[in-house]
Every structure is written in structure tokens, then in C-alpha cells.
Amino acid sequence: MILFQLLFTIFSLFAIITVVRQRKQGLLSHAWTLFWIGFWILADVVVFIPDSITIFANKLGIGRGTDLITYVAFALIFFVLFRLHVKLHEIQRDVTTAVRKDALKSVDSVKGE
């Protein structure tokens, strides 16, 4: 398990550095930056103290830590899918608006000739 812990820690540090870089580039909000850094730190805690997630799951009335991780993962995946769906519709609306404005400008310029 020691090798896995080492490799996972290296990976999570790489992920945290990537998150910080994206924040500096303005690609991530402050809230999402904190979320992802917290996520990777929590993942490291679970890797180093595997029973911690089971103890926490038991306190929530869930039998196994793996079940808790699965439930949380599904909830996060569906939340992200929902956010992507909303963002996609916003982009579609913005593109439609821009195309309409451009088409109206083209019609106006043809009428003016």
C-alpha cells in the first residue's frame, strides 16, 4: 500500500498545482478552486487513513465507506452534468443572438445600397 500512497500523493499534488494554475489564468472561480483543493486533500486523507471513510459512512447510517464514496461520486457527476447542460444552453442562446444580430446588420446593409 505504501507505493500506492506515494503515487497517489504525487498525483494529487500535480492535480492541486494544475488547479492553482487554472485559477491564476482565470479559468476557475475561487469557490471551485477551494472545492478541488479540498477534494484532493480529502482524497489523500482517505488514501492514508482508509478506515476514516468507513467511520464517517457509519455515522451517516451507511454500512460501507465504498458505498458513501459511490453515492457522493454519482451526486457530483449528475451535478456537473446539470451545470454543463445549463452552460450549453446559455452558449446556444448567445450564439443564436449573435447570428441574428449579424444577419439583421447584413439585411440593413443590403437595403441601404
C-alpha positions, 0 to 999 in steps of 0.5 A, a space after each residue: 500500500 505504501 507505493 500506492 500512497 506515494 503515487 497517489 500523493 504525487 498525483 494529487 499534488 500535480 492535480 492541486 498545482 494544475 488547479 492553482 494554475 487554472 485559477 491564476 489564468 482565470 479559468 476557475 472561480 475561487 469557490 471551485 478552486 477551494 472545492 478541488 483543493 479540498 477534494 484532493 486533500 480529502 482524497 489523500 486523507 482517505 488514501 492514508 487513513 482508509 478506515 476514516 471513510 468507513 467511520 464517517 459512512 457509519 455515522 451517516 447510517 451507511 454500512 460501507 465507506 465504498 458505498 458513501 464514496 459511490 453515492 457522493 461520486 454519482 451526486 457530483 457527476 449528475 451535478 456537473 452534468 446539470 451545470 454543463 447542460 445549463 452552460 450549453 444552453 446559455 452558449 446556444 442562446 448567445 450564439 443564436 443572438 449573435 447570428 441574428 444580430 449579424 444577419 439583421 446588420 447584413 439585411 440593413 446593409 443590403 437595403 441601404 445600397 
